[in-house]
Each structure stands twice: as C-alpha cells, then as structure tokens.
Amino acid sequence: MTKHYPLDRRTFLMASAGAAIGTWTQAQTKQIKVGVIGCGSVSGSYLPVMKASPYVELVSACDLIVSRAEERARRFNIPHVYPNIEEMLKGPDFDLLVNLTSMPSHFPVNKRGLEAGKNVWSEKPMATEVTNARVLMRIAGERKQGFWAAPITVLSPQFKFMAETLASGKLGKVTAAHAHYGHEGVLWSAWFFQKGGGSLYDLGVYNVTTLTGLLGPAKAVVGMTGICTPMRKLTDGTEVKVEVADNEMLIMDHGNGVLSHVQSGYNYGSADGHSGKTDQHTIDFWGTEGDMHLCGYDWGPHGVDVATLKEAGKRFAEDPAGYQWQNGGAHIAECLATGQKSLITPEHGFHVLEVMAACHESQRTGRRINIESTFHWPLFS
C-alpha cells in the first residue's frame, strides 16, 4: 500500500493559523476545495493565484516526485500530500481537480478524475489524441461533471476588444489572419520533444484557441511540419532525440473564404525576448476596410493596434484586471462557487485539439483534413 505523506506538525499549525485568519472571509465567500496534481514548473505559477483567490481552498498536493509536492505544500500551506492520484482520491474530499501534469499524462489523469466524480480543470491540451479526448467528453457528459482545458486566452480584455471590433464591421469583411508563437525550446524536460509533446500542442495551442474563438470554428485544415533540430541537450546535460515536430505551420479554413495561419516552433530566436511584453505583433487580422494587430502574445496581451482606410492607427490597451494565463484553476473555482458560466467550454477545447491533430494528419497524408467538431460561437453576443 502506497504511503500517504502528511505534512509535519509545524506546517500543519501554519496552515491552521492561516485558516483561522481567513475565517471571516470564508464565511462570506463559498470556497471550492481543490486538489492539485503535478507540482512541477507550471504549479509555481498556478498556486500563488489559487492561494490568493477567495473562492479556493487548497486541500491536496500530489506528484510522483513526492518532494516536489511537499515543497509546494509547505510554501502554500496545503495540508495533505500524496505520491499518486489514487492515494489522493482516497484522502479528504475535494470538488475540483487541477491537472498540471505533463501533456502525455493529461488524458489518464483527467479520465481518473472524472471517473471519481470530480470537476476537472486541465492544462492544455485536454488529451494528446482525439479519440481519448472523445472519451473524456463522454464521461463528463454522462456524469454531468465540469470539464475544462487551458488555455484561457478568450478571457483577456484584449480578446474581448478584438471580438467586438471584428463584429462591428469596422475592418470590413475580415478575410485573413496570422498568428505565431515560438522560442528556442523548453529544455528542462525531455517529454516536450517526444510523443505527446511538440511545439503545436505546447505553444501553437494558444493561437489556435484565439483564432477559432475570434473567427469561428475551423471547417478544414492543411498542415506542414518538420524537425529542424534532431537532437536537443537538456539543462541537466542529457541529450534527447527529437521525435515530434519542432517547426509547425497550419492553415485553417473558417468558411466563407476566411483563412487563418498559425506558426509555432522551438527554433525561434528573438532579440526582443519571448515575454510577450514587447510591442511586437503576434496576431494580425486583415479586412477589406482595415487591419488589427495584437501586441504581445495572446497568453499575456497588453494592447491592440487598429487602423482603417478612414482612420489612422490607434492603440487600445486595458489593464488586465486579474487576467493572467495561469488563472484557469482559480477562474473555474470562482465559476463553480458563484454559478457564473465561463466563456471557456469543453467543446472549444476539443475542437482546438482536433484542429491540431488534423495538422499532423495533413502532414502525414498530404491531404486537406475536414474538421468534424464545432462549438458555440460567437462567444460574445
């Protein structure tokens, strides 16, 4: 039997003291009990946001490398630590499973969480195979469990502004869009370069979510992918053979003659860096009456430039007002606590996965691939 790893007495008392201080707040706000699985790099961004949320009560931390879960638990006063999901599910109950594991692990972890009756928030994508994603959608539907997957680009104020601008007709008939996101590669883990990884699932997924969210579901996809750097040296010195594409391009047909293009890769150096805080345009739209450009990456945008045949270019910028890419778990907890409906839907997440998988199928077969799935659109009335 796998051992449950409880916190030591000192950490437990710290957590209890924190809970006592927050008693008044908790009495005023419904809190969602959260179990976090995957205590690696991404959890370092997620946990501070969830800890600060009045809608979140962090109950359990889980990681196959127990020391990582223990470190996160000490830092964020999480009372229970587990070495695997089965042990965590036997522990104190929680309402929402936040899955921050590696991409190849998303499907089995999401499936187990849904089967156990948990609402599930998953980092992107929800699975790496469309057939597996269908299984998750079926389980969630049958059990009436909440199920959502990152990214959350549709929640940014810049996304809303772009959606409203496109809907207003200010740019005329929108005909084309381009998006890109890439860097020199993630070198702290081998799985990024192995089956289930790759630059499109890791990076291009943001752009596919944004473009389908703004232009509507894709009807068909053409893709071309390749491996530019066959071997990678990780930060620990390990050399890894690259098994999946590290340079990927896809074209989406959104219907009515509207086309968009996504470019992603692990071979992109940038003098401006890749923080997304520069003024570089990463998403561009062209219409018959004007153009629009997103400043910074769509996971952390900070402005939108718009110019038309009748008006000189202007910058729209708005305070993110709480938006940040790592806010998914806290956002869903708030939705569960308050009953508000999220703009993020499992149908959109599934559609994005099908589009990315179709890019790979197009490369394999040399064919244009039709897309079967859809989702409710437009996102804003």
C-alpha positions in Angstrom: 0.0 0.0 0.0 1.4 3.4 -1.0 2.1 5.6 1.9 0.2 8.9 2.5 2.7 11.7 3.1 1.1 14.1 5.7 2.7 17.4 6.5 4.7 17.8 9.6 3.2 19.4 12.7 4.8 22.8 12.1 3.4 23.2 8.6 0.0 21.9 9.8 -0.1 24.6 12.5 0.9 27.2 10.0 -2.0 26.1 7.8 -4.4 26.1 10.7 -3.3 29.6 11.7 -3.8 30.8 8.1 -7.3 29.2 8.1 -8.2 31.0 11.4 -7.2 34.3 10.0 -9.3 33.7 6.9 -12.4 32.6 8.8 -14.4 35.8 8.2 -13.6 35.8 4.5 -14.6 32.1 4.2 -17.9 32.8 5.9 -18.7 35.4 3.3 -17.5 33.5 0.2 -18.2 30.0 -0.8 -14.9 28.1 -1.3 -14.2 25.3 -3.7 -12.0 22.5 -2.3 -9.1 22.0 -4.8 -6.7 19.1 -5.3 -3.7 19.9 -7.4 -1.8 17.2 -9.3 1.5 17.9 -10.9 3.8 20.1 -8.7 6.5 21.0 -11.3 7.2 24.2 -13.1 3.6 25.2 -14.0 2.4 24.8 -10.4 4.8 27.5 -9.4 2.7 29.9 -11.5 -0.8 28.5 -10.7 -0.6 28.0 -6.9 0.0 31.7 -5.9 -3.0 32.7 -8.0 -5.2 30.0 -6.4 -3.9 30.7 -2.9 -4.9 34.4 -3.3 -8.4 33.5 -4.6 -11.2 33.8 -2.0 -13.0 31.0 -3.9 -10.2 28.4 -3.5 -9.4 26.1 -0.5 -6.3 24.2 -1.4 -6.7 20.7 0.1 -4.2 18.3 -1.5 -1.0 18.4 -3.5 0.1 15.4 -5.5 3.2 14.5 -7.5 5.1 11.3 -8.4 8.2 13.1 -7.1 6.9 13.5 -3.6 9.5 16.0 -2.6 8.1 18.5 -5.1 4.6 18.1 -3.7 6.0 18.5 -0.2 7.8 21.7 -1.2 4.6 23.2 -2.7 2.6 22.2 0.3 4.9 23.9 2.7 5.0 27.0 0.7 1.3 27.3 0.1 0.0 25.7 3.4 -1.6 22.7 1.7 -2.5 20.2 4.4 -2.3 16.9 2.5 0.4 15.5 0.2 0.2 12.4 -2.0 2.5 10.4 -4.3 -0.2 9.5 -6.9 -3.8 10.2 -7.9 -5.2 7.0 -6.4 -3.9 7.9 -2.9 -5.1 11.5 -3.3 -8.6 10.3 -4.2 -8.7 8.2 -1.0 -7.9 11.2 1.1 -10.0 14.2 2.1 -12.7 15.1 -0.4 -12.3 17.9 -2.9 -14.5 19.5 -5.6 -12.1 20.4 -8.3 -9.0 18.6 -9.7 -6.5 20.9 -11.2 -4.3 18.9 -13.5 -0.8 20.4 -14.1 1.0 17.3 -15.1 2.9 16.8 -18.4 0.9 16.8 -21.6 1.2 13.0 -22.2 -0.3 12.5 -18.7 -3.3 14.7 -19.2 -5.6 12.0 -20.6 -5.2 9.3 -17.9 -5.3 11.9 -15.0 -8.3 13.7 -16.4 -10.1 10.4 -17.0 -9.4 9.2 -13.5 -10.6 12.5 -12.0 -13.8 12.5 -14.0 -14.5 8.8 -13.1 -14.0 9.7 -9.4 -16.8 12.3 -9.7 -14.5 15.4 -9.7 -14.8 18.5 -11.7 -11.6 18.8 -13.7 -9.5 21.7 -14.9 -6.7 20.6 -17.2 -3.7 22.3 -18.5 -3.5 22.2 -22.3 -4.4 20.2 -24.2 -7.1 18.0 -22.6 -5.5 15.0 -24.2 -3.0 14.4 -27.0 -5.2 12.1 -29.1 -8.7 13.0 -30.4 -10.0 9.5 -29.6 -9.0 9.9 -26.0 -10.5 13.4 -25.8 -13.8 11.9 -27.0 -13.7 9.5 -24.1 -13.2 12.4 -21.6 -16.1 14.4 -23.2 -18.4 11.3 -22.9 -17.5 10.7 -19.3 -18.0 14.3 -18.3 -21.3 14.4 -20.1 -22.6 11.2 -18.7 -21.6 12.1 -15.1 -22.5 15.8 -15.5 -19.1 16.8 -14.3 -17.5 20.1 -15.1 -14.5 19.7 -17.5 -12.4 22.5 -18.9 -9.0 22.8 -20.5 -6.5 25.6 -20.9 -5.6 28.0 -22.5 -7.8 30.9 -21.2 -7.0 33.4 -24.0 -10.7 34.1 -24.5 -10.9 35.7 -21.1 -8.5 38.6 -21.8 -9.8 42.1 -22.2 -7.8 42.3 -25.4 -9.6 39.2 -26.8 -13.0 40.8 -26.0 -12.0 44.1 -27.7 -10.8 42.2 -30.8 -14.1 40.2 -30.9 -16.2 43.4 -30.6 -14.1 45.1 -33.3 -14.5 42.2 -35.7 -18.2 42.0 -35.0 -18.7 45.8 -35.5 -17.7 45.6 -39.2 -15.0 48.3 -38.6 -12.5 46.3 -40.6 -15.0 45.5 -43.3 -15.1 41.8 -44.3 -12.3 40.1 -42.5 -10.5 37.8 -44.9 -7.3 36.6 -43.3 -5.4 36.3 -40.0 -1.9 35.1 -38.9 -0.6 34.1 -35.5 2.8 33.0 -34.3 4.3 31.8 -31.0 7.7 30.2 -30.7 11.0 30.3 -28.8 14.3 28.4 -28.6 12.7 25.3 -27.0 11.8 24.0 -23.5 15.0 22.3 -22.2 14.1 21.3 -18.7 12.2 18.1 -19.7 12.5 15.5 -22.4 8.8 15.0 -23.0 8.4 18.2 -24.9 10.4 16.5 -27.8 8.8 13.1 -27.5 5.4 11.6 -28.5 2.6 13.7 -27.0 4.8 16.8 -27.0 5.8 19.2 -29.8 5.6 22.9 -30.4 2.0 23.0 -31.7 0.5 21.3 -28.6 2.7 23.4 -26.3 2.7 26.8 -28.0 0.5 27.0 -31.1 -2.5 25.8 -29.0 -2.8 29.4 -27.7 -3.1 30.8 -31.2 -5.5 28.1 -32.4 -7.7 28.9 -29.4 -7.6 32.6 -30.1 -8.2 32.4 -33.9 -11.1 29.9 -33.7 -12.5 32.0 -30.8 -12.5 35.1 -32.9 -13.1 33.8 -36.5 -15.3 30.8 -35.6 -14.8 27.0 -35.8 -12.4 25.7 -38.4 -14.1 23.7 -41.3 -10.8 22.2 -42.6 -7.1 22.3 -42.0 -3.9 22.0 -44.1 -0.6 21.5 -42.2 3.1 21.1 -42.8 5.5 20.2 -40.0 9.1 19.3 -39.7 12.1 18.6 -37.3 14.7 21.3 -37.6 16.9 20.3 -34.6 17.1 16.4 -34.4 18.9 16.4 -31.1 18.4 18.6 -28.0 20.6 19.0 -25.0 18.6 19.5 -21.8 19.6 21.7 -18.9 20.8 18.7 -16.9 23.1 17.7 -19.8 21.0 14.9 -21.1 20.8 14.6 -24.9 17.4 13.8 -26.3 16.4 12.6 -29.8 13.6 14.8 -31.1 10.7 12.6 -32.1 8.0 15.2 -32.8 7.8 18.3 -35.0 9.6 21.4 -33.6 8.6 23.6 -36.6 4.9 23.6 -37.5 2.5 25.5 -39.7 -1.2 25.1 -40.2 -3.8 26.9 -42.3 -7.5 26.9 -41.1 -10.5 27.4 -43.4 -13.2 29.1 -41.3 -15.7 29.1 -44.1 -17.0 31.9 -46.3 -13.5 32.4 -47.7 -11.9 33.3 -44.4 -8.4 31.7 -43.9 -6.0 31.9 -40.9 -2.5 30.7 -40.4 -0.7 29.6 -37.2 3.1 29.3 -37.0 4.8 27.7 -34.0 8.2 26.2 -33.3 11.1 25.6 -31.0 13.7 27.2 -33.3 12.8 30.9 -33.0 15.4 33.2 -31.5 14.2 36.8 -30.7 16.2 39.9 -29.9 13.1 41.1 -28.1 12.8 38.0 -26.0 9.7 36.0 -25.6 8.0 37.5 -22.6 5.2 38.9 -24.7 5.6 42.3 -23.1 7.1 44.0 -26.1 5.2 45.8 -28.8 5.7 43.1 -31.4 2.6 42.0 -33.1 1.9 38.3 -32.7 -1.7 38.0 -34.1 -2.8 40.0 -37.2 -6.1 40.4 -38.9 -6.8 41.9 -42.3 -10.2 43.0 -43.7 -11.4 44.9 -46.7 -11.5 48.2 -44.7 -8.6 47.9 -42.3 -6.3 45.8 -40.1 -5.9 44.9 -36.4 -2.8 43.6 -34.5 -2.4 42.1 -31.1 0.6 43.5 -29.1 2.4 40.8 -27.1 1.5 37.1 -27.0 -2.2 36.1 -26.6 -1.4 34.4 -23.3 -0.3 37.8 -21.9 -1.5 40.6 -24.3 -1.2 44.3 -23.4 -2.6 46.1 -26.4 -4.3 46.1 -29.8 -3.4 48.3 -32.8 -6.3 49.1 -35.2 -6.1 51.1 -38.4 -8.7 51.5 -41.2 -9.0 53.2 -44.6 -10.8 56.0 -42.8 -8.9 56.3 -39.6 -5.2 56.4 -38.7 -3.8 53.7 -36.4 -4.8 53.8 -32.7 -3.7 51.7 -29.7 -6.2 50.1 -27.5 -4.8 49.0 -24.1 -6.6 47.9 -21.0 -5.5 46.8 -17.6 -5.7 43.0 -17.5 -7.9 43.4 -14.4 -6.9 40.0 -13.0 -6.4 38.2 -16.3 -3.2 36.1 -16.4 -2.6 32.8 -18.3 -2.2 30.8 -15.0 -5.6 31.9 -13.7 -7.5 28.9 -15.1 -7.9 26.9 -11.9 -8.9 30.0 -9.8 -11.3 31.1 -12.6 -13.1 27.7 -12.7 -13.3 27.7 -8.9 -15.0 31.1 -9.0 -17.4 29.8 -11.6 -18.3 26.8 -9.5 -18.7 28.9 -6.4 -20.8 31.6 -7.9 -22.7 29.7 -10.6 -21.4 32.0 -13.3 -20.9 30.5 -16.8 -17.3 30.5 -18.2 -16.5 31.5 -21.8 -14.2 28.5 -21.7 -16.0 25.4 -22.8 -15.0 21.7 -23.2 -16.4 21.8 -26.8 -14.0 24.6 -27.7 -11.0 22.7 -26.1 -11.9 19.6 -28.0 -12.2 21.5 -31.3 -8.8 23.0 -30.8 -7.3 19.5 -30.2 -9.0 18.2 -33.3 -7.6 21.1 -35.4 -4.0 20.5 -34.1 -4.3 16.7 -34.7 -5.6 17.4 -38.2 -2.4 19.5 -38.9 -0.3 16.4 -38.1 -2.6 14.2 -40.2 -2.3 16.6 -43.1 1.5 16.4 -42.9 1.3 12.6 -42.8 -1.1 12.2 -45.7 -0.5 15.3 -47.8 -4.3 16.0 -47.7 -6.6 18.7 -46.6 -8.4 17.4 -43.5 -12.0 18.2 -42.7 -12.9 19.1 -39.1 -16.0 17.4 -37.6 -16.3 19.2 -34.3 -17.7 22.7 -33.5 -18.5 24.8 -30.5 -20.9 27.6 -29.6 -19.8 30.8 -31.5 -19.7 33.7 -31.4 -18.5 33.8 -27.8 -19.9 37.3 -27.2 -23.5 38.1 -28.3 
